[in-house]
Amino acid sequence: MAHQGFSVDRINTGEAHSARVYDYILGGKDHYDVDRDAGDLMCQEWPALPIHMRANRQFMHRAARYLAREQGIRQFLDIGTGLPTAPNLHEVAQEVAPDARIVYVDNDPIVLTHADTLLTSSAQGRTAYVDADMRDPDAIINSPEFQRLLDLREPVGLMIIGILHFILPPDDHRLVQRLLEPLPVGSFLAMTIGTADFAPEEVGRVAAEYGRRGMQMQLRTRAEAEAFFDGMDVVEPGLTQVHHWQPDPDQEPVNDRDIAMYGAVARKTRA
């Protein structure tokens, strides 16, 4: 399963990749010189970037735990998985519910090479990896892994964490809705959405650096972020900066200016 048949030619080591930059800034080891150069420049522009990225990851952990424990969700679809960084989604969900099933989705060949790490499920649960792009939701929905692991008679937790800012209008709403479409009523959407509302100059410079490296970003206002959840039942405390969403009691205090991501969890209420 190590390479799943992909060609190493797919790995572009001459241009920075968002997943590898994220990995570098969070202290991982799966990146190249070009990713380190990009990450260093971005952190010079906004020194709080590592704090922001950690908070985004911690939101995913809390949202997954909430869905498994409080809402009884036993199957998850994780879009834009990124490089494995413990604890991964299946580890968080299966700690609560050992029988939880998780389908991971990413289109980065480096993530694909590490897919074995994402497939270390509990004996009772199952995990699978789909090599696909959020911009092609039908490839995800029609994949054997999606069809085999997810029982669409039962609710699903759709996780779109730390990727939407790379999905540009006018396709953004359509793609999110297409991923929600086959999921039954009672399913949940957990999503984080990049914003420049709290540190516009610093975050704007980071976005510009991503853009110069071929990774165009769309930062959204609060109203634009809320619009993704129209027609859904948004869980308390609603749309907030990610560090304010149901924080853990022992969570370290964070300055709002250090976080450039909104987050929310919402229940699908209609077909």
N, C-alpha and C positions, 0 to 999 in steps of 0.2 A: 504493500500500500504506500510505500515511502514516497514515490513520485507520481503514482496514478497515471503513468503514461504520458505526461506532458514533456515538451522539449525544453531543455535549459535555455534555448534561444529566446524563449518568452521572457526571461528575466533581463530587464534593461538596467544595467548597472551604471549607465551614463547619465540618467536622469533620476532625480529624487522621486520617491513614491510615498504617498501619504501614510500608508501603513508602516513603512520602515522608519519614516521620520518620527511617527508616534512611538514606535518601539524604542528608538534611540533616546528620545526625551524622557521616556519612562524608565530608562535604565536597562533596556533589553540588550540583546547581542546580535540580532538578525538585521543588519543594515550594512550599508557600504559608505565609502568616503563621501559620496555625493549627498547621502542622507544626513550624515553627521554635519557636513558643511551647512546644509539647509537648516537643520535643527539649531545649530549654534547661532546662525544669523537671526533666526526667528526669536530665540531666547534673548538675544541682545535687544531686539526691538520691543519685546515684552517679557521681562524676567519672570512674570507670573505664569507663563505658559505651562510649565510642569505641574503647578498647582491646579490649573484649569483642567489639564488632561487627567490628572488623578481623580479629580472630582467627578468628571464625566464617567470614568470607569466605576467609581464607587456608586454612582446613581444606578448603573446597570445592575450591580450586585443587590442593592436594596430593592429595586423594582422586581427583579427576578424572585427574590426571597418573598416579597409581598405577594406576588401572583401565585407562587407555589403554596405558601402558608395560609394566606388570608382568603384567596379566591379559589383555591383547589386546582389551579392550572397544572396539568401534567404533560403538556406538550408545547414546545417552543420552536419558533422559526426566527433565527438570528441572522439579520441581513447586514453584510459588511463586517464580518466577524473580526478581521484583523489578525495579527500574529498572536499566537497563544500566550497569554499572560495570566498566571495563576492568581486567584482562582478564576477559571473559565466559567462560562454560563452553566454548563452541565454540572460542574462541581458545586456551584451555589444551589441550583435547583434540586439536585439529587441529595444534597445534604438534608433538605427538608422532605423531599419525596423521592426515595431511591428508585421508584419506577418511572420517573420523568423521562420523556423522550425529547431530544433536541436535534433539529436540523440546522447545521451551520451553512452559511452561504458567503462566498467571497470569490473575487476574480483575480486575485494576485497570486502568481505562481509561487512566490516565496511562502505565502500562507499555505498553499497547497502542499508544499514539501513538508510542512509541519503538521499536516492534517492528522497524523497518527496521535499527536498529543490531544487533539480535540475528540478523539474517538475512544478514549479510555473511560467508557461508561461503567456505572455500577452494574452488577450482575442482573438486577431487576429492570434497569432502564436500557435505553438504546440511544446512540448518537450516529449521525451521518453527516457527510460533508458534500456540498454541491458547489462545483466550480462554475459559477455564473455571476452575471452582473445585475445589479438592481435595475439598470436601465433596460433589461430584457426580462421583465417579470414572468412572462410566459415560459421562458426556459427554466425558471425556478419552479413554478407551479406544476409544470409537466415533467419535471425530473423524476426518475425512478425513486430517488431518495425521499422526496416530498410525498410522492404517492404511497410509498411503502410505510413510512414512519408516522405520518400524520393522519389521524382518524378525524375526518371532517364532520363527523356526527357529534364530536366533542369540542369544547372551546380550545383555542390556541392562543398562546402569548406571542404576538409579533413584536420583535425587538429591532428597532432601527436606531442604533446608538452611534453617534459620532460620525455619521456619513452624510446626512441630509445636506450639509453645507456644500458638498461637492456635487449635488444634484441641482441643476439650474432650471429656472422657469423657462418655458411654460410647462415642462414635463413633470415637475416635482409633485404636484397634487395628483396628477393622473397615475403616476407610478405608485404612490402610497396607496391610493384607492384600489388599484389593480391587485396589489398584494393582499389587501383586506377583503377583497370581493369574495374569494372562495371560502373564507373562514366563517364559521357559523356565528349566529347571534350569541352573545355571551363571551366571545373572544375579546382579547385586550390588545391595545397598541401601546407600547412603551417607546417613547422617542425623545431624542435630544436634538436641539435645534440651535445652531450657532447664531450669535448675535453680537453686535457692536454697541448695544445700548448702554453698557456700563463703563467701558473704557474705549471710546470710539477711536481715538488717535492711535493707541497702542495696537488694538486689535485690527484696525485698518491697515497698519503697517505690516502685520503678520499676514493678513490676507493678500496684500500686494506682493509679498515675498513668495507666497504659494503660487500666485498668478504668474510671476516672472519665471517660475519653474514648471509651468505648464499645468498647474493644478488650480483651475479657476474656482473661486468660492462665491457663494451667495450667503451673505449674512442677513438675518431677518429681524425685523422689529417684533415687539411683543404681539401686536395685532396680527402680523403676518404668521407668527408661530401659532397663535391660538386658532387660526383659520384651518389648520390641518386637522383639528379635532372637532370641527363642526359636525353636529348630528350625533355625537358620541356623548356618553356619560362620563365626565372627567372625574377621576378619583381625587379626593382631598389630599393635599391642599391646592389642587388645580395646577395650572402652569406656573412654575417658579424657576428661578435659577436652580441648577441641579443640586447644589449643596443645601438648599432649603427644602428639598422634597423628602419628607419623612426622615429627617436625619437621625442617625444612631445617637443614643444618649451620650456616648463617649467620643463623639466626633469632634475633631479639632476645629476651633473657630477659623473661619475663612473670611477675608475681606471681599465684599461683593464686587469690587473693581477687579478682583483677580479671577473672576469667573465669567466666561463669555458663552455660556450655553444655557438655554432654557430646557426644561424637561417636564414631561407629564406622562401620566398613565391614564388611559381612557377605555371604557367598555363599549364594544359594538352593540348597539341596541336595535338595529333594524337590518334586514337583509338587503 
